[in-house]
Amino acid sequence: MADPVTYRPSPGSIPVDPGVYRFRDAHGRVIYVGKAKSLRSRLSSYFQDPRGLHPRTATMVRTGASVEWTVVATEVEALQLEYAWIKEFDPRFNVRYRDDKSYPYLAVTMAEEYPRAMVMRGSKRKGNRYFGPYTHAWAIRETLDLLLRVFPVRTCSNGVFKRAEQVGRPCLLGYIDKCSAPCVGRVSAQEHQAIAEELCDFMAGSHDRFVRRLQQRMRTAAEEMDYEQAARLRDDIGALTKALEKSAVVLPDGTDADVFAVADDELEVAIQVFHVRGGRIRGQRGWVAEKDAETLEEVVQHLLQRVYGEEDVPREVLVPVLPADADALAAWLSEQRGSQVDLRVPRRGDKRALMETVARNASQALARHKVARAGDLTARSQALQDIKEALGLEDAPLRIECFDISHIQGQEVVGSMVVFEDGLPRKAEYRRFVVRGDVDGRTDDTAAMHEVLTRRMRHLVAMDDHAGVPPSGGEGGTPAGIDEETGRPRRFAYPPNLVVVDGGAPQVAAAQRVLDDLGIEDVALVGLAKRLEELWLPGEEYPVVLPRTSEGLYLLQRVRDEAHRFAITFHRQRRSKAMTASALDGISGLGAARRKALLARFGSVRRIKEATPEQLAEVPGIGPGLAGRIAAELGSQGSAPAVDPRTGEVLDDHA
């Protein structure tokens, strides 16, 4: 680790304006991003006696090798730039304050012609309306199943919808009146859009309006002695009531708020949040993260900035304490939402009582995590120590890269690289390789491994050629790991401490030839053979065998299995793509966009073969001439008629 004195900027060179700063390590990687009202005051605080710093901050300063900054006009601009840089560089010392789990949402695809209600995870897509998050996907499905009685919006996939459209028969939900069956024309696109809008309004909190409307219709039907319709409406009201019972009423109707609570100790912080929409708890989340601030006010500021950088902001955000720059943070939240956001601490009443409930959940989560984490930290530390001793390394391998090859009889050969840092996967740095080399028509794992490792390790040599760290303030040369043109981290910018290859002595020998050819001497190498789970070192006649109970062996197995999973997934994707597109390849005038349009319209190559030239010509971009060629090449409809490529006219037998 570096001595902070070696890169400390002189106080007079640091501006007193607000801005955002970045610490970089010796490889040029951004390891921390922060903002400050006064850059001079904040940066000077990092270079005081390390014993007075927070343990995480002290480690960060010692890991760093340079610091640079950017001046902005206001604190709100500083918040925006800080969030943008954290998202771009993913610094290791910035705590994300985000759950690793992907929580499910109820999504309604309002941007489609026929909106669909479904369970969705991951990043949100433009044009969809989302409700949640929920703790479990089954809770969404149960609620949606009840609501489909009243709001029969489609829930089928696009493939099922198109098949029903082609055969003219709806699916089971259409027959039992849990779908309005727009696929067969029971309702128009406008009518189906209206049903989807009503479902969204109900989920957004307009409960009473729908219940009152159904009750009025039920009374009218009863007065007209239409008892069958009245009974159906009664059951619809019951379904809505049951769906509402699944969400506890905690606040007055119309209240949209996120309620945060925090429990912390010296090193970690547990966060809980209840999502209240329309006065009801719609979802709950909780996670535990490392503590990157000395005060609770700083934790809350970082927390809100990370959470609402990617999520919708409600009208109210209730927190246990206000951060020091609460006004700037509230202005930033309001800008994210597009309207005023009330950021405050509840003092009394129902909101205060709910805050106490959320706080109890946070305290219990922290207690459970500390018990579980004690064992996890011990196991990871022991695993790295076991690997160090077994391989005779000077230090524990904090960055491990593992490589694997996947193919079937030499076809669609691909490679994978997975990265583990501190014993945990770093998926953002996984890489996939398409092996281009000639393996002489036969399976040759060693040749493929040699190519993949060569392509990866050449980047280390390139990093050495660009070695150098810029002076303080960001002036001077470009860091080794940063691209000079884009200013972004280079691909494969950071060297591994240990390279693991999936295989035995032949694979290790191929990997060692790569290191020798490129002159790389400071990277350890080992192979993990599947048969007996033995470790092969370069040039050794016999393998190293770790005890079956070794934490080090368990970690290497996890790394190897992850590389194998990543490689075989990529291989299956390429094989599936090749099998799908092979029948359409080679047809003159049929490029990638037109192939995609055909598959989107018909669903499969088999259905394309069954289509007539006239049906093929209905696809955008497919003219009559091209449709005739496709039909002739695929043998559609038995013997397809000849078509004049210039006019698209069918030629008779004597033409």
N, C-alpha and C positions, 0 to 999 in steps of 0.2 A: 504493500500500500504506500501511496505517496505521502510526503510530508506537506500539509496544507501551506506551509510557509513558502514552498517552492513555486506556487502559482498564485499566491495572494496578490490581488491588484492593489496598487497604491490608492488610499482613500480619496486623494484629490482627483484621480482619474474617473471616479464613479459619479455619475450625475445624481442629483437629489430629486429628480422627477420620478413620477410613477412609471413602472415598467414591468417587464417579465424577464427572468434570467434563467440560464441553463447551465448546469454542471455537466461536464463530459469526463469520461475516464480516459485511460491511456490509449485506447483503441479508437477514440473519437465518438463512442456511443454516448448518447444523452442519457444520464442516469437520474437526473432530477430537474423538474421544471417548477418554478415558483413565481409569485407576483409580489409586488410591494408598492406601498404608497410612496416610499422614498428608497430608491435602489441603494444609495450609499449607506443608509442606516441598516437596512436588512442584510446586505452582503457583508458588511463589517462584522455583524453579529456571528457569522459563520466561522470567522477566523480568530475567535477568542480562545481562551483556554478550553481544550476539548473536554475537560472534566466538568465543565459547566453546561455542556450541551446534552440534549436528549440522546440516549444511546444510538438510536437509529440515525439521527442527524450527524453524530460524531463519526459513525461508520461511513456515511455518505461522503462527508468532507474528506476523509482519508482515502476513499476509493477514487475520488475525483482527481483530474490532472489539469483541468482548465475550467474557467467560468466566463460566460459571455452574457450580454444583456441587450434588450431592445427597449427603447423609451417610447411610451405612448402618452396620449393626451389626458385620458381620464381613467378612473378605476374600473369603470364598466368595460372599456376597451381592454384593460389589463386582464379582466376576467375572461373575456372572449378569446384573447390570444393565448392565455394560459391553457384554457380548455382545448383549443385547437392543437397546441403543441403536445399536450399530454396524449391526445388521441392519435396524433401522427407518430410520436416517438415511443410511446408506451414505456416510460422510464421505470426502471426497476425499483427506485426508492420513492416513487409516487404511489401511494395506496389508491387503488381504483375505487374502493367503496362501492363495489358492485358485486352481486351474487354470481357465483360461477354457474349456478343452475339457470336454465332457461324456463321461465314460468309460462304456463299456457294462458292464452287470451281467447275470448270469443270474438271472432272476426267476421264482419259482413262485408263482402267484396262489392261495395256500392259502385265502383268504377266499371263493373261488367254490365253487359246488356241485361243479363238475368242474374242478379246478385245471389250469392251463395253464403250460407252461414256455416262456419266450421271452426274447429280448434286450430289455433296457430301459435307457433313458438318463433323465437328468433327475432331478427330485425323487422321493423314494421315497413309495410309497403304503402306507397302513395295511393290514395283513392279508397283504401279500406277504412272501415270504422272498427275500433277495438274497444272491448269492454273487459275489465279485469285489472291486474292479473289475478288468476285463481291459483290456489295451492295445488289442486289436482285436476287433471283433464277429465276424469270421470264426473267431477262435480259440474263441469260445463255441459257435458253430454246429457246428464240427468236433467239439468235445468232446461236445456234446449229441447229435449224430448217433450217436456211438459208444455213449452211455449208453442211448439209446432201445431198444437190443436187450434190455437187462436191465430197464430201468424204462420201459415203454411208456406214458408219460404223454402226454396230448394236447398238441399244439403249434399247433393251428389257431386261427384267429380265431373270434370269436363268430358272425360271419356265416356262415362255412363250417360251423361246428358246427350252427347252426340249419338250414341247408339240408340237411345230411346227415340230421339228425333228421327233417325233413319228408319227404324222399324215401325214407328207410329204407335208404340205402346209404352206407358209410363212404368216406372219401377213400383215396388211394393208400397212405398210411402204414398205414391199417387193414388193407389187403390184404397188405402185406409184413411185418406183425407188428411195426411200429415205433410202433404206437398201439394201445391196448387197446380202442379204438372204443366209448367209453361212449355216443356219439351214437346208436348202434343197439342198445344194451342188451347188448353182449357182457359188460360188467362193470357192476355196480351203482355208484351214487355212493359208497358206503362203500368198496367194493373199489378204486375209482379213487383215492379219498383216501389209502388205504393205500399204493398205488404211489407217489403223489406224496410222501408222508412218507418212504418209503424213499429216493427220489431226494435229498431234502433232507438226510437223515442221511448219505448217501454223500458229498455235496458238502461237508458240515460236517466231515468227517474220519473217519467210521466206515468206513474202507476195508477193513481186514483182516476184519472180521466178515462182510461180504458175500462177499469172495473165499473165505474158509474155508467158508461155507455152500454156495456153488456147487461148490466142489471136493468136498465131502462128497456132494452130490447127484449129481455126475458119477460118482464111484466107485460109488455105490449103483446107478445106472443101468447101469454097465458090468458089475457083478456080476450084475444081473438080465438081462444080455444085451440090454438096450434100447439098442443102439449108436447109433441115430439120435438119441435124446434125449441120450445122453452126448456125441455130437459137437456138438449144439447148445449144451449147457452149456459144453463146451470153448471154443467160439467166443465165448460170453458172457464167460467168464473172460479170454479174449484181448482182448475189447473193453474191459473194465474195466482191464486191465493197460496197454493202450495209452493210455487216457484218463489214467491215473495218471502215465504217463511224461511227459506234457505239463507236469506240475508238478514242479519239482526238489525233492527232499527235502533240507532244509538243517538242520532242527532236530528234536529228538525228537518222536515222535507225541504229539498232544494239545496242542502249543504253539500258542497263538493270540496273535500279537503284530504290532504295527506298528513297523517299524524306520525311524527318521528319521535323515537326515544333512544337513548344511548346509555349503555353501561360500560365502564372501562376500568382497567387497572393500569399498571405502569407501562405495559408493553402492547396490550391489545384492546380492542374496542368492539362491542357487540351492538349492532343496529337492528331495530325493529321498526317497521312502518305498516300502518293500517291505511288502506285506500278506502275512503268513504265517498260514495257517489249517491246523490239523491237521498242523503241521510242514512244510508245503509252501508255496512261494511261489505265491499265487493271483493276485497282480496287482502292478503297479508303476506309480507315477506320478511325475512330476517337473515342476516349473515354476520360473520365475524371477520375482522381484518386487523392487520398490524397497525399500531398507533403511530402516526407520523407527525403528531403535534403535541405540544406540551399542555395546552389548555383545551377545554371542552368547546370553547368558542371557535377555535381554529378547526377542530374536528367537524363541527356542524357546517362551517363554511365550505370545507373541502367536500363533505358529504353531499350537500345540495348541488354543488357545482358538477360533481361527477354524475349524480343520478339524473338531473334534469338536463344534462347535455344531450341525452338521447331519448328522453321520455317526455310525454305531454305533462304540462304543468297545470294543476287544478287552481281554482279560485283562491283557496286558502292553503297555506303551508304552516303547520303548527310544529314548533320545535321546542326542546327543553330549555335552550338558552339562545339568545341572539348573538350572532357573530359581531366582531368589532366594526366591520364595514357593512352593517345590515342594510343601510339605504342603497348602497351600490349593488348589493346582491339582490335586493328586491327589485331594483330597476332592471337588472339583467334577467330575472325571472319573468318580469312583466313583458320584456322584449321577446323572450322565448315563447310566451303564451300568446302575445298579441293583444293583451288587455291587462288591466290592473290585477296584481297578485298581492294578497295580504299575507305578509310574513310576520308572525308574532308568536309570543309565548302565551298559552291559555292560563288564566289566573284563577278562574272559578267556573262553576256550572258543569254542564254535561261534557264539554270539551276537556276541561281539566280532569274529570273523572276518567275519560277515555285515555288521556295521556298517561295517567297512573297505571292503567291496565297495560298499555303498551310498554311502559317502563318495567313492569314486573316480568313481562315476556322477555325483554332484553336481558335482565339480570339472570333469569334462569338459563337463557341461551348461552351466556358467557360462562356460567358455572359448568354446564354440560361440555362446552367446548374445551375448557381448560383440562378437564379430566381426559378427554379424547386426545387432545393435542400433545399432552405429556408423553403418551406412548408413541405418537407419530414422529415427533421430533427426535426422540431417542432412537427409534428404528432407522430413520434416514441418516442420522449422524453415524450410527453403527454400521450401516450399509456402506457409506463412503469410506469409512475407516477400514472395513474389511477388504474393499477393493484396493485401497492404497497398499495395504500390507501384502495381499496376495500377488499383486503385480510389481511390487517393489518400487512404487512411485515416491517421489519426494514429498508431494502434497496430495491431499484428497482431490479427486477429479470433480471439480464443481460444475464443469460443462462437459457432458457426454453426448457424442453424436453416434448414432447407429445407422448402418446401411444394410439394405436387403434388396434382393433381386426377385422378380416374379415374372413367370411366362408359362406357356404351355407348348412344349416341344419346339422351343426357339421362336415362337410366334408372339408378336406384341410384347416384346421384352421391355420391361420398365424397372426402374430402381426407385428406392425411397430413402430419405434421410429424416430421422426424427431427432429432436434435441431435448435433453433433460438438463435442467439447471438446478443445483441444490437438491437433486433427487426428485424433482417434479417436472412433468412435461411442460415444454414451452411451445405450444402448438402454432403460434404465429410464425415460428422459424422453421417449421417442417418444410421440406422441399420434395418435389417429384421429378424424376428424370425419364425421358424417353430414350432408350438405348439405341443409338444410331449405327454402331459399329457392325461390321460383318462377322457373324459367328459361324460362317461356312455351312449354313443350312442345318446346324445341329445345336443342341442345348449346350451352352458353354457359360456357366455361371462365373467362372474366374475372369473371362474376357469382359463380360458385362460389368463385373465388380471393378475391374481395372479402369474401364471407361468412366464409370460413375465417380469413382474416387478421384480420378485425374481431373475431371471437370470441376469437382468441388475444391480440391486442394490447390488448383491453379489460382483461385481467388486469394488464398493465403499468400502466395508469392506476389500477387499484385498488391496486396495490402502492404507487404514489406517494401515494395518499390515506392509506395506513396506514404511511407511512414513519416510521422511528424505531428506534433500537437500545436495548435495555434496559441499565441499568447493571450493573456487576459483581455477581455473586451471583444474578442472575436476577430481581431485583426491579424493578418499574416497568412501563413500557409493553411491548407485545408487538412483536417485530420485524416488519418489513414482510412477510417471506416466511412467517410462521407464523400459522396459523389460531388465533384467540383462544379458540374453544370446544374444539377437539380438541388443540391444542398441536402439531399436525403441520404439515409444510410445506404451503403452499397449492399448488394446481395452477398451473402456469406461473409459479412464483414468481420465476424468475431471468431477467433481460433478456438478449437476444442482442446480440452486437456486430455481427453481420452476418446479414441475412435474404436467402436465395436462393430465388427462385421459378423453377419449371420453365416456361420459355416466353420469348417475346421482348418487344417493346415493349408490346403490349396488356396482357399480364399484369403487367409492371412498372408500367405506368400505374395499373392497378387496385390494386396493392399500395401505391403511393405515395398514392393518394387515401385509403386507410385511415389511413396515418401522418399525413397532413395533417388529416383530420377529427378524429383523436384528439389532435392536438397533440404527437406524438412526433417529436423532432428528433435524438435521440442514437443512432439505430439506422440503420446503413448498409443499403442495398438494392441488389440486383443480380439480373438475370435471365439464365439460361443457356439459350440456344436450341439445340435439338437439331440443326438442319439443318447449320450450320457451326460449332457449338460456340463461339458468340460471346457476349460479355458485354454486356448492355444495362443502362445506367445511367439513372435517372430524368431525363427532360427532355433527354436527349442524342439528336441526330439520327442519329448513327452509332455502331455498337457498338465495344467494345474487343475486339481480337483478340489473344489470347495465343499464343505459339509452341506448336506441337504437343508440343514437348519440355518445356514448362513444368511444374514440379511443382505450381504453383498451379492450373493448368488441370486437372491430373490429380486433385487433391484435390476441386475443385468438381464434376468429373464423378462421382467416387465418392459425394459427398453427394447429387447429383441422382439418380443411379441407385438409391441406397438409398431415397430418398423415393419414387421410382417403384415400386420393388419392394414397399415397405410399403403404398402406396396400392392397387396392383392386387391384392395379396393380400387386403386388406380388401374390395375391390369384389367379388372372386370369392366370398368367403365369404357376403356379403349376397345376391348373385345366386343362389348355390346354395341358400341357405336359402329365398329367395322362391320359387324354382322348385319346391322340395320341398313347401313348405307351401301353395302356391297352390291345389292341388286340394282341400285339406281346409278351406281358409278359407271362412267363411260358413255352415258347417253349424251350425245352432242346437244349443247344448248341448255343442259340441265345443271345449273350451278348449285352451290350450297343453299342460297336463299330459296330457290324454287323447290329443291328437295325438302327443305324444312316446311315450306307452304303445303306441299303435297301430303307430307306425313301429318301435319296439323289438321288438314281437311279430312283425310281418310283414316288416320290412326295407325295404319300398318302397311307394309309392302304388299301383303296378301290382298288387302282391300283395294290397293291401287291397281293390282293385276286384274281384279274383278271389275274395275270401272270401265265404262265405255269411253271412247275419245271425246264424246260430247260432255260427259261428266268431268273428265280431266280438264277440258277447256274452261270449265266454270271456275277453276282455281285462279286467283289473281296472279298474273305473270305468265300463265300458260296459254299460249295461243293455239289455234287449230292445228297448225303445222307441227308444233312441238308435241301436242297431245297425240297426234298420229304416230310420231316417232316413239313416244313412250309406250303406247299401246303395242306397236310392232316389236319393240325390244323386249318387253315383258311378256308378250304373248297374251295380252288381255283379251278376254272374251273369246278364247279359242283362237281362231285365225282372224286377226284384225284386218279391216280393209285398208288398201293403200291410200295414202293421202298426199296430195300435191303440196310440197313444203312451202310453195310461194303463195298459193291461194287458200290452202286448207280444205279444198274440195276433195270428196271421195272419188277415186278413179275407178272406172268399171274394168272388167277383166280384159277388155280389148284396147284399153288406152295405151 
